[in-house]
Every structure is written in structure tokens, then in C-alpha cells.
Amino acid sequence: MNFELNNLIAGFLFGSIGMVAFVYGKRMVQWSTMFLGMALMAFPYLIEDTLWVYIVGVVLTACLFVFRG
């Protein structure tokens, strides 16, 4: 686990977006939004490089808007 400040900020940012997406997807019964929210919350634990955390986070966040229910 990488405890650099930028990595922690990215994890908190995309984890927060993921939590909001998960709750929204659960309330609206939108499975794609729910699964993308879970992915946004989980992926910062799996990737150590800060640049890749931002890249994957931006791609997953964009997928929230592309694959709306």
C-alpha cells in the first residue's frame, strides 16, 4: 500500500464518488451504476502507482456518465 499524500487524496476522492454512485444506483435499481460505484471504491486498494490511480479513476467516473441505467 502506498501512503503518499497524492495517492491518499485520489483514493478518498474516487472512493467518495464511488460511494455516492453506489447509493444512487441502489436507490434507482441501476445495476451498472451500482457496480461502477463498487469498482470506484475498491480499485485504489489494488493499484499503487498514483498516476494509474488517477487514470483508472477518471475512466471509471466517465463510465458512470456513459453507461447510465
PQR file with spaces between the fields and no chain letter, atoms N, CA, C, O and H, PARSE charges and radii, in Angstrom:
ATOM       1  N    MET     1       0.845   -1.178    0.000 -0.4000 1.5000
ATOM       2  CA   MET     1       0.000    0.000    0.000 -0.0000 2.0000
ATOM       3  C    MET     1       0.886    1.235    0.000  0.5500 1.7000
ATOM       4  O    MET     1       1.868    1.306    0.740 -0.5500 1.4000
ATOM       5  N    ASN     2       0.540    2.193   -0.822 -0.4000 1.5000
ATOM       6  CA   ASN     2       1.304    3.419   -0.982 -0.0000 2.0000
ATOM       7  C    ASN     2       0.629    4.530   -0.178  0.5500 1.7000
ATOM       8  O    ASN     2      -0.534    4.855   -0.416 -0.5500 1.4000
ATOM       9  H    ASN     2      -0.257    2.135   -1.423  0.4000 1.0000
ATOM      10  N    PHE     3       1.368    5.112    0.780 -0.4000 1.5000
ATOM      11  CA   PHE     3       0.791    6.128    1.647 -0.0000 2.0000
ATOM      12  C    PHE     3       1.272    7.536    1.310  0.5500 1.7000
ATOM      13  O    PHE     3       1.429    8.368    2.204 -0.5500 1.4000
ATOM      14  H    PHE     3       2.313    4.848    0.973  0.4000 1.0000
ATOM      15  N    GLU     4       1.508    7.809    0.026 -0.4000 1.5000
ATOM      16  CA   GLU     4       1.839    9.172   -0.376 -0.0000 2.0000
ATOM      17  C    GLU     4       0.578   10.024   -0.320  0.5500 1.7000
ATOM      18  O    GLU     4      -0.534    9.514   -0.457 -0.5500 1.4000
ATOM      19  H    GLU     4       1.380    7.133   -0.700  0.4000 1.0000
ATOM      20  N    LEU     5       0.760   11.313   -0.118 -0.4000 1.5000
ATOM      21  CA   LEU     5      -0.379   12.217    0.025 -0.0000 2.0000
ATOM      22  C    LEU     5      -1.270   12.227   -1.222  0.5500 1.7000
ATOM      23  O    LEU     5      -2.495   12.196   -1.111 -0.5500 1.4000
ATOM      24  H    LEU     5       1.663   11.727   -0.006  0.4000 1.0000
ATOM      25  N    ASN     6      -0.655   12.271   -2.400 -0.4000 1.5000
ATOM      26  CA   ASN     6      -1.453   12.302   -3.634 -0.0000 2.0000
ATOM      27  C    ASN     6      -2.261   11.022   -3.804  0.5500 1.7000
ATOM      28  O    ASN     6      -3.398   11.065   -4.276 -0.5500 1.4000
ATOM      29  H    ASN     6       0.341   12.296   -2.489  0.4000 1.0000
ATOM      30  N    ASN     7      -1.692    9.899   -3.429 -0.4000 1.5000
ATOM      31  CA   ASN     7      -2.396    8.629   -3.543 -0.0000 2.0000
ATOM      32  C    ASN     7      -3.563    8.561   -2.555  0.5500 1.7000
ATOM      33  O    ASN     7      -4.631    8.049   -2.891 -0.5500 1.4000
ATOM      34  H    ASN     7      -0.769    9.864   -3.046  0.4000 1.0000
ATOM      35  N    LEU     8      -3.367    9.066   -1.361 -0.4000 1.5000
ATOM      36  CA   LEU     8      -4.450    9.090   -0.374 -0.0000 2.0000
ATOM      37  C    LEU     8      -5.584   10.015   -0.811  0.5500 1.7000
ATOM      38  O    LEU     8      -6.760    9.693   -0.637 -0.5500 1.4000
ATOM      39  H    LEU     8      -2.499    9.482   -1.088  0.4000 1.0000
ATOM      40  N    ILE     9      -5.223   11.164   -1.378 -0.4000 1.5000
ATOM      41  CA   ILE     9      -6.249   12.094   -1.862 -0.0000 2.0000
ATOM      42  C    ILE     9      -7.037   11.467   -3.002  0.5500 1.7000
ATOM      43  O    ILE     9      -8.262   11.578   -3.044 -0.5500 1.4000
ATOM      44  H    ILE     9      -4.268   11.426   -1.520  0.4000 1.0000
ATOM      45  N    ALA    10      -6.347   10.812   -3.920 -0.4000 1.5000
ATOM      46  CA   ALA    10      -7.028   10.163   -5.045 -0.0000 2.0000
ATOM      47  C    ALA    10      -7.949    9.052   -4.547  0.5500 1.7000
ATOM      48  O    ALA    10      -9.077    8.919   -5.021 -0.5500 1.4000
ATOM      49  H    ALA    10      -5.352   10.722   -3.885  0.4000 1.0000
ATOM      50  N    GLY    11      -7.476    8.263   -3.601 -0.4000 1.5000
ATOM      51  CA   GLY    11      -8.314    7.201   -3.045 -0.0000 2.0000
ATOM      52  C    GLY    11      -9.555    7.737   -2.359  0.5500 1.7000
ATOM      53  O    GLY    11     -10.641    7.176   -2.499 -0.5500 1.4000
ATOM      54  H    GLY    11      -6.560    8.371   -3.216  0.4000 1.0000
ATOM      55  N    PHE    12      -9.395    8.826   -1.615 -0.4000 1.5000
ATOM      56  CA   PHE    12     -10.542    9.435   -0.942 -0.0000 2.0000
ATOM      57  C    PHE    12     -11.512   10.033   -1.953  0.5500 1.7000
ATOM      58  O    PHE    12     -12.726    9.881   -1.816 -0.5500 1.4000
ATOM      59  H    PHE    12      -8.512    9.282   -1.501  0.4000 1.0000
ATOM      60  N    LEU    13     -10.980   10.711   -2.967 -0.4000 1.5000
ATOM      61  CA   LEU    13     -11.816   11.348   -3.980 -0.0000 2.0000
ATOM      62  C    LEU    13     -12.645   10.315   -4.741  0.5500 1.7000
ATOM      63  O    LEU    13     -13.867   10.435   -4.821 -0.5500 1.4000
ATOM      64  H    LEU    13      -9.994   10.834   -3.078  0.4000 1.0000
ATOM      65  N    PHE    14     -11.984    9.305   -5.298 -0.4000 1.5000
ATOM      66  CA   PHE    14     -12.705    8.327   -6.104 -0.0000 2.0000
ATOM      67  C    PHE    14     -13.534    7.379   -5.235  0.5500 1.7000
ATOM      68  O    PHE    14     -14.555    6.861   -5.688 -0.5500 1.4000
ATOM      69  H    PHE    14     -10.991    9.207   -5.234  0.4000 1.0000
ATOM      70  N    GLY    15     -13.106    7.151   -4.001 -0.4000 1.5000
ATOM      71  CA   GLY    15     -13.926    6.366   -3.083 -0.0000 2.0000
ATOM      72  C    GLY    15     -15.223    7.081   -2.728  0.5500 1.7000
ATOM      73  O    GLY    15     -16.275    6.454   -2.601 -0.5500 1.4000
ATOM      74  H    GLY    15     -12.276    7.571   -3.633  0.4000 1.0000
ATOM      75  N    SER    16     -15.138    8.399   -2.570 -0.4000 1.5000
ATOM      76  CA   SER    16     -16.339    9.189   -2.278 -0.0000 2.0000
ATOM      77  C    SER    16     -17.293    9.208   -3.471  0.5500 1.7000
ATOM      78  O    SER    16     -18.505    9.068   -3.306 -0.5500 1.4000
ATOM      79  H    SER    16     -14.283    8.908   -2.673  0.4000 1.0000
ATOM      80  N    ILE    17     -16.746    9.381   -4.659 -0.4000 1.5000
ATOM      81  CA   ILE    17     -17.576    9.336   -5.860 -0.0000 2.0000
ATOM      82  C    ILE    17     -18.228    7.961   -5.985  0.5500 1.7000
ATOM      83  O    ILE    17     -19.399    7.848   -6.347 -0.5500 1.4000
ATOM      84  H    ILE    17     -15.762    9.495   -4.793  0.4000 1.0000
ATOM      85  N    GLY    18     -17.460    6.926   -5.685 -0.4000 1.5000
ATOM      86  CA   GLY    18     -17.984    5.564   -5.747 -0.0000 2.0000
ATOM      87  C    GLY    18     -19.092    5.315   -4.744  0.5500 1.7000
ATOM      88  O    GLY    18     -20.066    4.628   -5.053 -0.5500 1.4000
ATOM      89  H    GLY    18     -16.508    7.018   -5.391  0.4000 1.0000
ATOM      90  N    MET    19     -18.957    5.862   -3.550 -0.4000 1.5000
ATOM      91  CA   MET    19     -19.995    5.683   -2.530 -0.0000 2.0000
ATOM      92  C    MET    19     -21.295    6.353   -2.955  0.5500 1.7000
ATOM      93  O    MET    19     -22.373    5.780   -2.799 -0.5500 1.4000
ATOM      94  H    MET    19     -18.166    6.420   -3.299  0.4000 1.0000
ATOM      95  N    VAL    20     -21.195    7.563   -3.491 -0.4000 1.5000
ATOM      96  CA   VAL    20     -22.391    8.266   -3.960 -0.0000 2.0000
ATOM      97  C    VAL    20     -23.025    7.504   -5.126  0.5500 1.7000
ATOM      98  O    VAL    20     -24.247    7.370   -5.187 -0.5500 1.4000
ATOM      99  H    VAL    20     -20.319    8.029   -3.617  0.4000 1.0000
ATOM     100  N    ALA    21     -22.200    7.005   -6.048 -0.4000 1.5000
ATOM     101  CA   ALA    21     -22.723    6.254   -7.190 -0.0000 2.0000
ATOM     102  C    ALA    21     -23.379    4.956   -6.733  0.5500 1.7000
ATOM     103  O    ALA    21     -24.422    4.571   -7.260 -0.5500 1.4000
ATOM     104  H    ALA    21     -21.207    7.113   -5.998  0.4000 1.0000
ATOM     105  N    PHE    22     -22.779    4.282   -5.763 -0.4000 1.5000
ATOM     106  CA   PHE    22     -23.349    3.034   -5.269 -0.0000 2.0000
ATOM     107  C    PHE    22     -24.708    3.271   -4.621  0.5500 1.7000
ATOM     108  O    PHE    22     -25.661    2.543   -4.901 -0.5500 1.4000
ATOM     109  H    PHE    22     -21.932    4.595   -5.335  0.4000 1.0000
ATOM     110  N    VAL    23     -24.806    4.276   -3.763 -0.4000 1.5000
ATOM     111  CA   VAL    23     -26.069    4.571   -3.086 -0.0000 2.0000
ATOM     112  C    VAL    23     -27.128    4.988   -4.098  0.5500 1.7000
ATOM     113  O    VAL    23     -28.278    4.559   -4.001 -0.5500 1.4000
ATOM     114  H    VAL    23     -24.031    4.866   -3.536  0.4000 1.0000
ATOM     115  N    TYR    24     -26.755    5.819   -5.065 -0.4000 1.5000
ATOM     116  CA   TYR    24     -27.695    6.240   -6.108 -0.0000 2.0000
ATOM     117  C    TYR    24     -28.157    5.044   -6.934  0.5500 1.7000
ATOM     118  O    TYR    24     -29.348    4.899   -7.211 -0.5500 1.4000
ATOM     119  H    TYR    24     -25.821    6.167   -5.143  0.4000 1.0000
ATOM     120  N    GLY    25     -27.219    4.194   -7.323 -0.4000 1.5000
ATOM     121  CA   GLY    25     -27.579    3.013   -8.110 -0.0000 2.0000
ATOM     122  C    GLY    25     -28.467    2.052   -7.344  0.5500 1.7000
ATOM     123  O    GLY    25     -29.347    1.413   -7.921 -0.5500 1.4000
ATOM     124  H    GLY    25     -26.252    4.312   -7.097  0.4000 1.0000
ATOM     125  N    LYS    26     -28.237    1.951   -6.055 -0.4000 1.5000
ATOM     126  CA   LYS    26     -29.070    1.063   -5.232 -0.0000 2.0000
ATOM     127  C    LYS    26     -30.494    1.611   -5.104  0.5500 1.7000
ATOM     128  O    LYS    26     -31.463    0.855   -5.178 -0.5500 1.4000
ATOM     129  H    LYS    26     -27.522    2.469   -5.586  0.4000 1.0000
ATOM     130  N    ARG    27     -30.615    2.918   -4.913 -0.4000 1.5000
ATOM     131  CA   ARG    27     -31.951    3.518   -4.774 -0.0000 2.0000
ATOM     132  C    ARG    27     -32.736    3.465   -6.076  0.5500 1.7000
ATOM     133  O    ARG    27     -33.947    3.247   -6.067 -0.5500 1.4000
ATOM     134  H    ARG    27     -29.828    3.532   -4.852  0.4000 1.0000
ATOM     135  N    MET    28     -32.047    3.663   -7.200 -0.4000 1.5000
ATOM     136  CA   MET    28     -32.714    3.683   -8.503 -0.0000 2.0000
ATOM     137  C    MET    28     -32.736    2.313   -9.177  0.5500 1.7000
ATOM     138  O    MET    28     -33.246    2.179  -10.290 -0.5500 1.4000
ATOM     139  H    MET    28     -31.063    3.840   -7.208  0.4000 1.0000
ATOM     140  N    VAL    29     -32.194    1.308   -8.519 -0.4000 1.5000
ATOM     141  CA   VAL    29     -32.091   -0.057   -9.024 -0.0000 2.0000
ATOM     142  C    VAL    29     -31.417   -0.055  -10.411  0.5500 1.7000
ATOM     143  O    VAL    29     -31.936   -0.616  -11.377 -0.5500 1.4000
ATOM     144  H    VAL    29     -31.781    1.417   -7.615  0.4000 1.0000
ATOM     145  N    GLN    30     -30.266    0.584  -10.469 -0.4000 1.5000
ATOM     146  CA   GLN    30     -29.447    0.618  -11.682 -0.0000 2.0000
ATOM     147  C    GLN    30     -28.176   -0.171  -11.393  0.5500 1.7000
ATOM     148  O    GLN    30     -27.268    0.306  -10.712 -0.5500 1.4000
ATOM     149  H    GLN    30     -29.845    1.040   -9.685  0.4000 1.0000
ATOM     150  N    TRP    31     -28.136   -1.370  -11.917 -0.4000 1.5000
ATOM     151  CA   TRP    31     -27.039   -2.288  -11.607 -0.0000 2.0000
ATOM     152  C    TRP    31     -25.697   -1.779  -12.105  0.5500 1.7000
ATOM     153  O    TRP    31     -24.688   -1.932  -11.416 -0.5500 1.4000
ATOM     154  H    TRP    31     -28.874   -1.758  -12.470  0.4000 1.0000
ATOM     155  N    SER    32     -25.663   -1.177  -13.286 -0.4000 1.5000
ATOM     156  CA   SER    32     -24.382   -0.707  -13.822 -0.0000 2.0000
ATOM     157  C    SER    32     -23.795    0.398  -12.947  0.5500 1.7000
ATOM     158  O    SER    32     -22.591    0.416  -12.692 -0.5500 1.4000
ATOM     159  H    SER    32     -26.483   -1.053  -13.846  0.4000 1.0000
ATOM     160  N    THR    33     -24.636    1.312  -12.492 -0.4000 1.5000
ATOM     161  CA   THR    33     -24.171    2.382  -11.610 -0.0000 2.0000
ATOM     162  C    THR    33     -23.697    1.823  -10.282  0.5500 1.7000
ATOM     163  O    THR    33     -22.703    2.291   -9.726 -0.5500 1.4000
ATOM     164  H    THR    33     -25.614    1.297  -12.699  0.4000 1.0000
ATOM     165  N    MET    34     -24.400    0.829   -9.774 -0.4000 1.5000
ATOM     166  CA   MET    34     -24.022    0.212   -8.511 -0.0000 2.0000
ATOM     167  C    MET    34     -22.664   -0.489   -8.617  0.5500 1.7000
ATOM     168  O    MET    34     -21.821   -0.340   -7.732 -0.5500 1.4000
ATOM     169  H    MET    34     -25.207    0.449  -10.226  0.4000 1.0000
ATOM     170  N    PHE    35     -22.449   -1.250   -9.694 -0.4000 1.5000
ATOM     171  CA   PHE    35     -21.194   -1.964   -9.856 -0.0000 2.0000
ATOM     172  C    PHE    35     -20.030   -1.015  -10.140  0.5500 1.7000
ATOM     173  O    PHE    35     -18.917   -1.244   -9.667 -0.5500 1.4000
ATOM     174  H    PHE    35     -23.134   -1.371  -10.412  0.4000 1.0000
ATOM     175  N    LEU    36     -20.276    0.034  -10.898 -0.4000 1.5000
ATOM     176  CA   LEU    36     -19.223    1.024  -11.118 -0.0000 2.0000
ATOM     177  C    LEU    36     -18.880    1.746   -9.813  0.5500 1.7000
ATOM     178  O    LEU    36     -17.717    2.078   -9.584 -0.5500 1.4000
ATOM     179  H    LEU    36     -21.180    0.220  -11.282  0.4000 1.0000
ATOM     180  N    GLY    37     -19.862    1.990   -8.966 -0.4000 1.5000
ATOM     181  CA   GLY    37     -19.598    2.584   -7.662 -0.0000 2.0000
ATOM     182  C    GLY    37     -18.745    1.672   -6.791  0.5500 1.7000
ATOM     183  O    GLY    37     -17.836    2.137   -6.103 -0.5500 1.4000
ATOM     184  H    GLY    37     -20.807    1.720   -9.152  0.4000 1.0000
ATOM     185  N    MET    38     -19.036    0.380   -6.820 -0.4000 1.5000
ATOM     186  CA   MET    38     -18.213   -0.570   -6.061 -0.0000 2.0000
ATOM     187  C    MET    38     -16.788   -0.615   -6.606  0.5500 1.7000
ATOM     188  O    MET    38     -15.828   -0.699   -5.841 -0.5500 1.4000
ATOM     189  H    MET    38     -19.774    0.003   -7.379  0.4000 1.0000
ATOM     190  N    ALA    39     -16.657   -0.558   -7.932 -0.4000 1.5000
ATOM     191  CA   ALA    39     -15.326   -0.565   -8.540 -0.0000 2.0000
ATOM     192  C    ALA    39     -14.540    0.690   -8.157  0.5500 1.7000
ATOM     193  O    ALA    39     -13.341    0.622   -7.887 -0.5500 1.4000
ATOM     194  H    ALA    39     -17.437   -0.489   -8.554  0.4000 1.0000
ATOM     195  N    LEU    40     -15.226    1.837   -8.137 -0.4000 1.5000
ATOM     196  CA   LEU    40     -14.557    3.079   -7.745 -0.0000 2.0000
ATOM     197  C    LEU    40     -14.106    3.049   -6.285  0.5500 1.7000
ATOM     198  O    LEU    40     -13.080    3.635   -5.941 -0.5500 1.4000
ATOM     199  H    LEU    40     -16.200    1.893   -8.356  0.4000 1.0000
ATOM     200  N    MET    41     -14.856    2.379   -5.441 -0.4000 1.5000
ATOM     201  CA   MET    41     -14.453    2.294   -4.043 -0.0000 2.0000
ATOM     202  C    MET    41     -13.310    1.302   -3.823  0.5500 1.7000
ATOM     203  O    MET    41     -12.522    1.474   -2.893 -0.5500 1.4000
ATOM     204  H    MET    41     -15.689    1.902   -5.721  0.4000 1.0000
ATOM     205  N    ALA    42     -13.207    0.275   -4.655 -0.4000 1.5000
ATOM     206  CA   ALA    42     -12.254   -0.808   -4.410 -0.0000 2.0000
ATOM     207  C    ALA    42     -10.922   -0.644   -5.130  0.5500 1.7000
ATOM     208  O    ALA    42      -9.896   -1.076   -4.606 -0.5500 1.4000
ATOM     209  H    ALA    42     -13.847    0.135   -5.410  0.4000 1.0000
ATOM     210  N    PHE    43     -10.904   -0.042   -6.298 -0.4000 1.5000
ATOM     211  CA   PHE    43      -9.678   -0.069   -7.094 -0.0000 2.0000
ATOM     212  C    PHE    43      -8.490    0.665   -6.479  0.5500 1.7000
ATOM     213  O    PHE    43      -7.362    0.253   -6.747 -0.5500 1.4000
ATOM     214  H    PHE    43     -11.738    0.309   -6.723  0.4000 1.0000
ATOM     215  N    PRO    44      -8.649    1.729   -5.667 -0.5600 1.5000
ATOM     216  CA   PRO    44      -7.444    2.361   -5.093  0.2800 2.0000
ATOM     217  C    PRO    44      -6.646    1.426   -4.181  0.5500 1.7000
ATOM     218  O    PRO    44      -5.457    1.654   -3.958 -0.5500 1.4000
ATOM     219  N    TYR    45      -7.278    0.384   -3.654 -0.4000 1.5000
ATOM     220  CA   TYR    45      -6.559   -0.584   -2.829 -0.0000 2.0000
ATOM     221  C    TYR    45      -5.703   -1.515   -3.669  0.5500 1.7000
ATOM     222  O    TYR    45      -4.764   -2.124   -3.156 -0.5500 1.4000
ATOM     223  H    TYR    45      -8.244    0.198   -3.835  0.4000 1.0000
ATOM     224  N    LEU    46      -6.011   -1.634   -4.947 -0.4000 1.5000
ATOM     225  CA   LEU    46      -5.330   -2.595   -5.803 -0.0000 2.0000
ATOM     226  C    LEU    46      -4.200   -1.986   -6.633  0.5500 1.7000
ATOM     227  O    LEU    46      -3.336   -2.715   -7.121 -0.5500 1.4000
ATOM     228  H    LEU    46      -6.774   -1.140   -5.364  0.4000 1.0000
ATOM     229  N    ILE    47      -4.192   -0.683   -6.799 -0.4000 1.5000
ATOM     230  CA   ILE    47      -3.206   -0.006   -7.642 -0.0000 2.0000
ATOM     231  C    ILE    47      -2.343    0.881   -6.749  0.5500 1.7000
ATOM     232  O    ILE    47      -2.862    1.678   -5.968 -0.5500 1.4000
ATOM     233  H    ILE    47      -4.894   -0.091   -6.403  0.4000 1.0000
ATOM     234  N    GLU    48      -1.004    0.737   -6.872 -0.4000 1.5000
ATOM     235  CA   GLU    48      -0.101    1.518   -6.032 -0.0000 2.0000
ATOM     236  C    GLU    48       0.388    2.801   -6.680  0.5500 1.7000
ATOM     237  O    GLU    48       0.633    3.788   -5.985 -0.5500 1.4000
ATOM     238  H    GLU    48      -0.582    0.090   -7.506  0.4000 1.0000
ATOM     239  N    ASP    49       0.536    2.808   -8.000 -0.4000 1.5000
ATOM     240  CA   ASP    49       1.070    3.978   -8.692 -0.0000 2.0000
ATOM     241  C    ASP    49       0.020    5.085   -8.737  0.5500 1.7000
ATOM     242  O    ASP    49      -1.107    4.861   -9.179 -0.5500 1.4000
ATOM     243  H    ASP    49       0.337    2.007   -8.565  0.4000 1.0000
ATOM     244  N    THR    50       0.393    6.269   -8.282 -0.4000 1.5000
ATOM     245  CA   THR    50      -0.547    7.378   -8.175 -0.0000 2.0000
ATOM     246  C    THR    50      -1.104    7.795   -9.534  0.5500 1.7000
ATOM     247  O    THR    50      -2.294    8.086   -9.650 -0.5500 1.4000
ATOM     248  H    THR    50       1.308    6.450   -7.923  0.4000 1.0000
ATOM     249  N    LEU    51      -0.276    7.827  -10.540 -0.4000 1.5000
ATOM     250  CA   LEU    51      -0.737    8.209  -11.872 -0.0000 2.0000
ATOM     251  C    LEU    51      -1.810    7.253  -12.367  0.5500 1.7000
ATOM     252  O    LEU    51      -2.818    7.690  -12.923 -0.5500 1.4000
ATOM     253  H    LEU    51       0.691    7.591  -10.446  0.4000 1.0000
ATOM     254  N    TRP    52      -1.608    5.950  -12.171 -0.4000 1.5000
ATOM     255  CA   TRP    52      -2.594    4.965  -12.617 -0.0000 2.0000
ATOM     256  C    TRP    52      -3.875    5.034  -11.796  0.5500 1.7000
ATOM     257  O    TRP    52      -4.954    4.731  -12.306 -0.5500 1.4000
ATOM     258  H    TRP    52      -0.789    5.596  -11.718  0.4000 1.0000
ATOM     259  N    VAL    53      -3.769    5.424  -10.544 -0.4000 1.5000
ATOM     260  CA   VAL    53      -4.980    5.594   -9.727 -0.0000 2.0000
ATOM     261  C    VAL    53      -5.841    6.705  -10.321  0.5500 1.7000
ATOM     262  O    VAL    53      -7.059    6.563  -10.424 -0.5500 1.4000
ATOM     263  H    VAL    53      -2.893    5.669  -10.130  0.4000 1.0000
ATOM     264  N    TYR    54      -5.207    7.812  -10.714 -0.4000 1.5000
ATOM     265  CA   TYR    54      -5.962    8.904  -11.328 -0.0000 2.0000
ATOM     266  C    TYR    54      -6.520    8.512  -12.693  0.5500 1.7000
ATOM     267  O    TYR    54      -7.660    8.848  -13.014 -0.5500 1.4000
ATOM     268  H    TYR    54      -4.218    7.928  -10.631  0.4000 1.0000
ATOM     269  N    ILE    55      -5.727    7.804  -13.499 -0.4000 1.5000
ATOM     270  CA   ILE    55      -6.189    7.409  -14.830 -0.0000 2.0000
ATOM     271  C    ILE    55      -7.389    6.477  -14.735  0.5500 1.7000
ATOM     272  O    ILE    55      -8.404    6.705  -15.394 -0.5500 1.4000
ATOM     273  H    ILE    55      -4.801    7.532  -13.238  0.4000 1.0000
ATOM     274  N    VAL    56      -7.284    5.439  -13.930 -0.4000 1.5000
ATOM     275  CA   VAL    56      -8.383    4.470  -13.787 -0.0000 2.0000
ATOM     276  C    VAL    56      -9.599    5.147  -13.156  0.5500 1.7000
ATOM     277  O    VAL    56     -10.731    4.865  -13.549 -0.5500 1.4000
ATOM     278  H    VAL    56      -6.460    5.253  -13.395  0.4000 1.0000
ATOM     279  N    GLY    57      -9.385    6.028  -12.190 -0.4000 1.5000
ATOM     280  CA   GLY    57     -10.486    6.732  -11.549 -0.0000 2.0000
ATOM     281  C    GLY    57     -11.249    7.633  -12.506  0.5500 1.7000
ATOM     282  O    GLY    57     -12.478    7.685  -12.468 -0.5500 1.4000
ATOM     283  H    GLY    57      -8.465    6.256  -11.870  0.4000 1.0000
ATOM     284  N    VAL    58     -10.532    8.337  -13.355 -0.4000 1.5000
ATOM     285  CA   VAL    58     -11.195    9.199  -14.333 -0.0000 2.0000
ATOM     286  C    VAL    58     -11.967    8.365  -15.345  0.5500 1.7000
ATOM     287  O    VAL    58     -13.078    8.729  -15.729 -0.5500 1.4000
ATOM     288  H    VAL    58      -9.533    8.296  -13.386  0.4000 1.0000
ATOM     289  N    VAL    59     -11.387    7.246  -15.780 -0.4000 1.5000
ATOM     290  CA   VAL    59     -12.074    6.377  -16.741 -0.0000 2.0000
ATOM     291  C    VAL    59     -13.340    5.789  -16.129  0.5500 1.7000
ATOM     292  O    VAL    59     -14.386    5.783  -16.777 -0.5500 1.4000
ATOM     293  H    VAL    59     -10.484    6.950  -15.468  0.4000 1.0000
ATOM     294  N    LEU    60     -13.266    5.299  -14.900 -0.4000 1.5000
ATOM     295  CA   LEU    60     -14.450    4.726  -14.251 -0.0000 2.0000
ATOM     296  C    LEU    60     -15.510    5.796  -13.979  0.5500 1.7000
ATOM     297  O    LEU    60     -16.706    5.529  -14.098 -0.5500 1.4000
ATOM     298  H    LEU    60     -12.415    5.304  -14.374  0.4000 1.0000
ATOM     299  N    THR    61     -15.079    6.996  -13.618 -0.4000 1.5000
ATOM     300  CA   THR    61     -16.030    8.070  -13.402 -0.0000 2.0000
ATOM     301  C    THR    61     -16.709    8.468  -14.713  0.5500 1.7000
ATOM     302  O    THR    61     -17.907    8.752  -14.731 -0.5500 1.4000
ATOM     303  H    THR    61     -14.107    7.213  -13.522  0.4000 1.0000
ATOM     304  N    ALA    62     -15.954    8.489  -15.800 -0.4000 1.5000
ATOM     305  CA   ALA    62     -16.565    8.776  -17.107 -0.0000 2.0000
ATOM     306  C    ALA    62     -17.551    7.687  -17.500  0.5500 1.7000
ATOM     307  O    ALA    62     -18.574    7.967  -18.126 -0.5500 1.4000
ATOM     308  H    ALA    62     -14.981    8.258  -15.786  0.4000 1.0000
ATOM     309  N    CYS    63     -17.247    6.445  -17.135 -0.4000 1.5000
ATOM     310  CA   CYS    63     -18.169    5.345  -17.428 -0.0000 2.0000
ATOM     311  C    CYS    63     -19.507    5.516  -16.700  0.5500 1.7000
ATOM     312  O    CYS    63     -20.536    5.037  -17.177 -0.5500 1.4000
ATOM     313  H    CYS    63     -16.417    6.217  -16.627  0.4000 1.0000
ATOM     314  N    LEU    64     -19.497    6.187  -15.564 -0.4000 1.5000
ATOM     315  CA   LEU    64     -20.756    6.456  -14.868 -0.0000 2.0000
ATOM     316  C    LEU    64     -21.697    7.282  -15.728  0.5500 1.7000
ATOM     317  O    LEU    64     -22.911    7.081  -15.697 -0.5500 1.4000
ATOM     318  H    LEU    64     -18.661    6.576  -15.177  0.4000 1.0000
ATOM     319  N    PHE    65     -21.142    8.205  -16.490 -0.4000 1.5000
ATOM     320  CA   PHE    65     -21.963    9.076  -17.326 -0.0000 2.0000
ATOM     321  C    PHE    65     -22.307    8.415  -18.660  0.5500 1.7000
ATOM     322  O    PHE    65     -23.356    8.697  -19.239 -0.5500 1.4000
ATOM     323  H    PHE    65     -20.156    8.368  -16.515  0.4000 1.0000
ATOM     324  N    VAL    66     -21.438    7.546  -19.146 -0.4000 1.5000
ATOM     325  CA   VAL    66     -21.680    6.881  -20.426 -0.0000 2.0000
ATOM     326  C    VAL    66     -22.711    5.778  -20.279  0.5500 1.7000
ATOM     327  O    VAL    66     -23.600    5.642  -21.119 -0.5500 1.4000
ATOM     328  H    VAL    66     -20.586    7.317  -18.676  0.4000 1.0000
ATOM     329  N    PHE    67     -22.600    4.987  -19.214 -0.4000 1.5000
ATOM     330  CA   PHE    67     -23.477    3.824  -19.018 -0.0000 2.0000
ATOM     331  C    PHE    67     -24.561    4.106  -17.993  0.5500 1.7000
ATOM     332  O    PHE    67     -24.725    3.342  -17.043 -0.5500 1.4000
ATOM     333  H    PHE    67     -21.878    5.098  -18.531  0.4000 1.0000
ATOM     334  N    ARG    68     -25.285    5.168  -18.167 -0.4000 1.5000
ATOM     335  CA   ARG    68     -26.392    5.462  -17.241 -0.0000 2.0000
ATOM     336  C    ARG    68     -27.522    4.496  -17.454  0.5500 1.7000
ATOM     337  O    ARG    68     -28.020    4.321  -18.566 -0.5500 1.4000
ATOM     338  H    ARG    68     -25.151    5.789  -18.939  0.4000 1.0000
ATOM     339  N    GLY    69     -27.926    3.857  -16.347 -0.4000 1.5000
ATOM     340  CA   GLY    69     -29.031    2.910  -16.282 -0.0000 2.0000
ATOM     341  C    GLY    69     -29.668    2.655  -17.565  0.5500 1.7000
ATOM     342  O    GLY    69     -30.615    1.872  -17.639 -0.5500 1.4000
ATOM     343  H    GLY    69     -27.521    3.999  -15.443  0.4000 1.0000
